[in-house]
Amino acid sequence: MSIDKNFYNQASSAKLGWDPSWFGECCCFDEELVVAVKKWQRKARLTADGLVGPMTYRRIWTERESLITSDTLHSNFTTVSSNNHIVHNGNHYPIDWDAVILWNDENGLKTKSGQYYSFAGKPDRKPTMFVNHWDVCLSSKSCANVLAKRGISIHFCIDNDGTIYQLLDTQHGAWHAGGRSWNMDSIGVEISDAYYPKYQDTYVKRGFDPRPVWSGKTCHGSNLKDFLGFYPVQLEALKVLWKAVHRIHGIPLECPTDDDGNLVTTVDPRCTKNEFSGFVNHFNLTRKKIDCAGLDLVGLLDQVKVTL
Protein backbone atom coordinates (compact mmCIF):
# COMPACT_ATOMS: atom_id res chain seq x y z
CA MET A 1 0.00 0.00 0.00
CA SER A 2 1.52 3.33 -1.08
CA ILE A 3 1.67 6.28 1.30
CA ASP A 4 1.13 9.90 0.31
CA LYS A 5 4.33 11.13 1.91
CA ASN A 6 3.46 14.80 1.56
CA PHE A 7 0.14 14.31 3.34
CA TYR A 8 1.80 12.12 6.00
CA ASN A 9 4.46 14.75 6.76
CA GLN A 10 1.89 17.53 6.88
CA ALA A 11 -0.22 15.56 9.38
CA SER A 12 2.90 14.68 11.38
CA SER A 13 3.93 18.34 11.49
CA ALA A 14 0.49 19.41 12.73
CA LYS A 15 0.55 16.78 15.48
CA LEU A 16 4.17 17.02 16.66
CA GLY A 17 4.93 20.67 15.95
CA TRP A 18 7.94 20.36 13.64
CA ASP A 19 8.52 22.53 10.59
CA PRO A 20 10.03 21.85 7.14
CA SER A 21 12.70 24.42 7.99
CA TRP A 22 14.11 21.88 10.45
CA PHE A 23 15.31 19.99 7.37
CA GLY A 24 16.46 23.09 5.49
CA GLU A 25 13.35 23.50 3.36
CA CYS A 26 10.73 26.24 3.08
CA CYS A 27 7.19 25.89 4.43
CA CYS A 28 6.04 23.54 1.66
CA PHE A 29 5.19 19.89 2.17
CA ASP A 30 6.34 18.69 -1.21
CA GLU A 31 8.73 16.24 -2.85
CA GLU A 32 11.70 18.48 -2.10
CA LEU A 33 10.94 18.11 1.60
CA VAL A 34 10.74 14.32 1.25
CA VAL A 35 14.17 14.32 -0.40
CA ALA A 36 15.57 16.54 2.36
CA VAL A 37 14.14 14.27 5.06
CA LYS A 38 15.67 11.22 3.37
CA LYS A 39 19.05 12.93 3.26
CA TRP A 40 18.84 13.76 6.97
CA GLN A 41 17.70 10.21 7.82
CA ARG A 42 20.67 8.67 5.98
CA LYS A 43 23.02 10.94 7.92
CA ALA A 44 21.34 9.87 11.18
CA ARG A 45 21.56 6.17 10.18
CA LEU A 46 17.78 5.79 10.05
CA THR A 47 15.64 4.17 7.38
CA ALA A 48 15.50 6.77 4.59
CA ASP A 49 11.79 6.70 3.78
CA GLY A 50 11.20 10.47 3.78
CA LEU A 51 8.54 10.20 6.49
CA VAL A 52 8.87 12.17 9.72
CA GLY A 53 7.59 9.49 12.05
CA PRO A 54 8.18 9.21 15.82
CA MET A 55 11.79 7.99 15.55
CA THR A 56 12.85 10.66 13.07
CA TYR A 57 11.05 13.33 15.10
CA ARG A 58 12.84 12.34 18.31
CA ARG A 59 16.24 12.39 16.61
CA ILE A 60 15.72 15.78 14.93
CA TRP A 61 14.39 17.22 18.21
CA THR A 62 17.52 16.12 20.05
CA GLU A 63 19.81 17.44 17.32
CA ARG A 64 18.13 20.85 17.41
CA GLU A 65 18.19 20.95 21.19
CA SER A 66 21.93 20.30 21.20
CA LEU A 67 22.41 23.63 19.43
CA ILE A 68 21.01 25.51 22.44
CA THR A 69 23.98 26.97 24.29
CA SER A 70 22.21 28.08 27.49
CA ASP A 71 21.71 25.36 30.06
CA THR A 72 17.99 25.91 30.57
CA LEU A 73 17.16 22.25 31.08
CA HIS A 74 19.79 21.24 33.64
CA SER A 75 18.75 21.15 37.29
CA ASN A 76 21.64 20.69 39.72
CA PHE A 77 21.40 17.45 41.71
CA THR A 78 22.29 19.26 44.94
CA THR A 79 19.63 21.97 44.64
CA VAL A 80 16.46 20.16 43.55
CA SER A 81 13.63 20.03 46.06
CA SER A 82 14.04 17.00 48.30
CA ASN A 83 11.41 14.29 48.19
CA ASN A 84 11.84 10.62 48.95
CA HIS A 85 8.51 9.08 48.02
CA ILE A 86 6.90 7.66 44.92
CA VAL A 87 3.18 7.16 44.38
CA HIS A 88 0.99 4.14 43.72
CA ASN A 89 -2.80 4.41 43.66
CA GLY A 90 -2.66 7.74 45.45
CA ASN A 91 -0.52 6.44 48.30
CA HIS A 92 3.04 7.58 49.02
CA TYR A 93 5.74 4.93 49.45
CA PRO A 94 9.30 5.59 50.63
CA ILE A 95 12.26 5.36 48.29
CA ASP A 96 15.91 5.55 49.38
CA TRP A 97 16.70 8.55 47.20
CA ASP A 98 16.58 12.23 48.12
CA ALA A 99 16.07 13.65 44.65
CA VAL A 100 12.61 12.54 43.58
CA ILE A 101 10.21 14.99 41.94
CA LEU A 102 6.55 14.08 41.53
CA TRP A 103 4.32 15.38 38.76
CA ASN A 104 2.51 17.75 41.14
CA ASP A 105 5.71 19.14 42.69
CA GLU A 106 7.26 22.40 41.60
CA ASN A 107 9.25 21.66 38.42
CA GLY A 108 7.47 18.31 38.11
CA LEU A 109 7.00 16.66 34.72
CA LYS A 110 3.39 15.88 33.90
CA THR A 111 1.48 13.41 31.75
CA LYS A 112 -1.43 14.70 29.70
CA SER A 113 -4.89 13.30 30.33
CA GLY A 114 -5.89 10.79 27.68
CA GLN A 115 -2.33 9.56 27.11
CA TYR A 116 -2.49 6.59 29.49
CA TYR A 117 -4.86 3.90 30.75
CA SER A 118 -6.56 5.31 33.84
CA PHE A 119 -7.41 2.91 36.66
CA ALA A 120 -8.35 5.55 39.20
CA GLY A 121 -10.70 4.20 41.84
CA LYS A 122 -10.22 0.61 40.68
CA PRO A 123 -8.51 -2.28 42.51
CA ASP A 124 -4.73 -2.13 42.68
CA ARG A 125 -3.08 -2.76 39.34
CA LYS A 126 -0.69 -5.71 39.48
CA PRO A 127 2.18 -5.03 37.05
CA THR A 128 4.49 -7.98 36.45
CA MET A 129 7.26 -6.33 34.39
CA PHE A 130 9.45 -3.27 34.70
CA VAL A 131 10.66 -2.04 31.29
CA ASN A 132 13.86 0.00 30.92
CA HIS A 133 14.19 2.55 28.11
CA TRP A 134 16.70 5.20 27.13
CA ASP A 135 15.13 8.40 25.87
CA VAL A 136 17.58 9.51 23.11
CA CYS A 137 17.09 13.05 24.50
CA LEU A 138 19.40 15.46 26.27
CA SER A 139 17.32 15.71 29.45
CA SER A 140 14.25 14.31 31.13
CA LYS A 141 12.41 17.58 30.52
CA SER A 142 13.06 17.22 26.82
CA CYS A 143 11.94 13.59 26.96
CA ALA A 144 8.67 14.60 28.65
CA ASN A 145 8.06 17.18 25.92
CA VAL A 146 8.62 14.59 23.21
CA LEU A 147 6.34 12.05 24.88
CA ALA A 148 3.60 14.66 25.23
CA LYS A 149 3.80 15.60 21.57
CA ARG A 150 3.76 11.94 20.53
CA GLY A 151 0.73 11.20 22.69
CA ILE A 152 2.45 8.51 24.76
CA SER A 153 3.60 8.28 28.37
CA ILE A 154 5.99 6.84 30.94
CA HIS A 155 5.88 6.38 34.71
CA PHE A 156 9.42 7.53 35.55
CA CYS A 157 12.34 9.45 34.07
CA ILE A 158 15.90 9.50 35.40
CA ASP A 159 17.72 12.69 34.50
CA ASN A 160 21.43 13.18 33.82
CA ASP A 161 22.06 14.24 37.42
CA GLY A 162 20.24 11.26 38.91
CA THR A 163 16.99 13.06 39.67
CA ILE A 164 14.06 10.64 39.50
CA TYR A 165 10.90 12.16 38.06
CA GLN A 166 7.58 10.39 38.49
CA LEU A 167 5.23 11.50 35.74
CA LEU A 168 2.37 9.08 36.38
CA ASP A 169 0.89 7.17 39.32
CA THR A 170 1.88 3.51 38.85
CA GLN A 171 -1.77 2.58 39.32
CA HIS A 172 -2.22 3.72 35.73
CA GLY A 173 -0.95 2.03 32.59
CA ALA A 174 1.56 4.14 30.68
CA TRP A 175 1.77 3.92 26.89
CA HIS A 176 5.46 3.09 26.63
CA ALA A 177 6.11 -0.53 25.68
CA GLY A 178 4.37 -0.62 22.30
CA GLY A 179 1.59 -3.15 22.87
CA ARG A 180 -1.55 -2.80 24.98
CA SER A 181 -0.94 -6.01 26.92
CA TRP A 182 2.67 -5.00 27.64
CA ASN A 183 1.55 -1.55 28.77
CA MET A 184 -1.17 -2.96 30.98
CA ASP A 185 1.22 -5.34 32.75
CA SER A 186 4.25 -3.11 33.18
CA ILE A 187 5.90 -0.05 34.68
CA GLY A 188 8.40 1.92 32.60
CA VAL A 189 11.35 4.27 33.02
CA GLU A 190 13.11 6.50 30.49
CA ILE A 191 16.78 7.01 31.38
CA SER A 192 18.09 10.21 29.84
CA ASP A 193 20.84 9.55 27.29
CA ALA A 194 21.19 11.12 23.84
CA TYR A 195 22.97 7.90 22.72
CA TYR A 196 25.07 9.30 19.84
CA PRO A 197 28.73 10.21 20.64
CA LYS A 198 28.37 13.48 18.72
CA TYR A 199 26.43 14.85 21.71
CA GLN A 200 29.31 14.37 24.14
CA ASP A 201 30.44 17.98 23.72
CA THR A 202 26.91 19.18 24.42
CA TYR A 203 26.91 17.51 27.82
CA VAL A 204 30.28 19.05 28.67
CA LYS A 205 29.09 22.51 27.58
CA ARG A 206 26.10 22.09 29.89
CA GLY A 207 28.34 21.46 32.86
CA PHE A 208 28.24 17.67 33.01
CA ASP A 209 31.17 15.28 32.99
CA PRO A 210 31.74 13.41 29.74
CA ARG A 211 29.40 10.45 29.52
CA PRO A 212 30.84 6.92 29.55
CA VAL A 213 31.23 5.52 26.04
CA TRP A 214 30.04 1.93 25.72
CA SER A 215 31.86 -0.24 23.21
CA GLY A 216 31.49 -3.80 21.97
CA LYS A 217 27.79 -4.09 22.83
CA THR A 218 25.46 -6.36 20.90
CA CYS A 219 21.71 -6.49 20.42
CA HIS A 220 19.58 -8.82 18.30
CA GLY A 221 22.77 -10.56 17.19
CA SER A 222 24.35 -7.41 15.76
CA ASN A 223 27.38 -5.48 16.97
CA LEU A 224 26.54 -1.88 17.83
CA LYS A 225 28.76 1.09 17.10
CA ASP A 226 30.15 2.88 20.14
CA PHE A 227 27.47 4.90 21.92
CA LEU A 228 27.02 7.02 25.03
CA GLY A 229 26.23 5.07 28.19
CA PHE A 230 24.65 6.08 31.49
CA TYR A 231 26.25 8.17 34.19
CA PRO A 232 27.08 6.24 37.39
CA VAL A 233 24.59 8.36 39.36
CA GLN A 234 21.86 7.34 36.92
CA LEU A 235 22.61 3.67 37.53
CA GLU A 236 22.50 4.24 41.28
CA ALA A 237 19.13 5.96 40.94
CA LEU A 238 17.91 3.14 38.71
CA LYS A 239 18.81 0.48 41.28
CA VAL A 240 17.04 2.39 44.04
CA LEU A 241 13.96 2.77 41.84
CA TRP A 242 13.96 -0.97 41.06
CA LYS A 243 14.20 -1.72 44.76
CA ALA A 244 11.25 0.55 45.60
CA VAL A 245 9.11 -0.89 42.80
CA HIS A 246 9.97 -4.41 43.94
CA ARG A 247 8.86 -3.58 47.48
CA ILE A 248 5.61 -1.94 46.37
CA HIS A 249 4.54 -4.25 43.56
CA GLY A 250 6.39 -7.48 44.27
CA ILE A 251 7.96 -7.58 40.81
CA PRO A 252 10.72 -10.22 41.13
CA LEU A 253 14.31 -8.98 40.98
CA GLU A 254 14.97 -11.19 37.96
CA CYS A 255 15.73 -10.56 34.29
CA PRO A 256 15.62 -12.68 31.10
CA THR A 257 18.61 -15.02 31.06
CA ASP A 258 19.62 -18.08 29.07
CA ASP A 259 20.39 -21.54 30.47
CA ASP A 260 23.90 -20.36 31.42
CA GLY A 261 22.62 -17.38 33.36
CA ASN A 262 23.64 -14.84 30.72
CA LEU A 263 21.42 -11.88 29.90
CA VAL A 264 19.21 -12.39 26.84
CA THR A 265 20.18 -9.63 24.41
CA THR A 266 17.31 -9.99 21.98
CA VAL A 267 13.56 -10.60 21.99
CA ASP A 268 12.52 -13.13 24.63
CA PRO A 269 9.27 -15.01 23.85
CA ARG A 270 8.50 -15.20 27.57
CA CYS A 271 8.40 -11.41 27.65
CA THR A 272 6.42 -10.93 24.46
CA LYS A 273 3.80 -13.39 25.72
CA ASN A 274 3.65 -11.72 29.15
CA GLU A 275 4.86 -14.95 30.71
CA PHE A 276 7.90 -13.36 32.37
CA SER A 277 7.83 -11.49 35.66
CA GLY A 278 10.78 -9.23 36.36
CA PHE A 279 12.94 -6.44 34.95
CA VAL A 280 13.49 -6.27 31.19
CA ASN A 281 14.96 -4.06 28.51
CA HIS A 282 12.74 -2.74 25.75
CA PHE A 283 14.58 -4.89 23.20
CA ASN A 284 13.33 -8.00 25.03
CA LEU A 285 9.86 -7.11 23.70
CA THR A 286 10.52 -6.12 20.09
CA ARG A 287 13.27 -6.25 17.47
CA LYS A 288 12.38 -2.66 16.56
CA LYS A 289 14.17 -1.44 19.70
CA ILE A 290 17.74 -1.66 21.01
CA ASP A 291 17.27 0.04 24.39
CA CYS A 292 18.85 -0.54 26.79
CA ALA A 293 21.69 -2.43 25.08
CA GLY A 294 24.71 -2.72 27.35
CA LEU A 295 22.73 -2.34 30.57
CA ASP A 296 23.95 -5.11 32.88
CA LEU A 297 20.62 -6.21 34.33
CA VAL A 298 22.11 -9.34 35.88
CA GLY A 299 24.88 -7.53 37.76
CA LEU A 300 22.77 -4.55 38.80
CA LEU A 301 19.91 -6.70 40.07
CA ASP A 302 22.40 -8.75 42.09
CA GLN A 303 23.55 -5.52 43.71
CA VAL A 304 19.95 -4.63 44.56
CA LYS A 305 19.35 -8.04 46.14
CA VAL A 306 22.29 -7.50 48.48
CA THR A 307 20.68 -4.33 49.85
CA LEU A 308 17.38 -6.02 50.77
Buried (B, 14 or more C-beta within 10 A) or exposed (E): EEEEBBEBBBEBBEEBEBEBEBBEBEEEBBEBBBBBBBBBBEEBEBEBBBBBBBBBBBBBBBBEBBEBEEEEBBBEBEEBBEBBBBBBBEEEBEBEBBBBBBBEBEEBBBBEEEBBBEBEEEEEBEBBBBBBBBBBBBBBBBBBBBBBBBEBBBBBBBBBBBBBBBBBBBBBBBBBBBBEEBBBBBBBBBBBBBBBEEBBEBBEEBEBEEBBEBEEBEBBEEEBEEBBBBBEBBBBBBBBBBBBBBEBBEBBBBBBBEEEEEBBBBBBEBBBEBEBBBBBBBBBBBEEBBBBBBBEBBEBBEBBEEEE
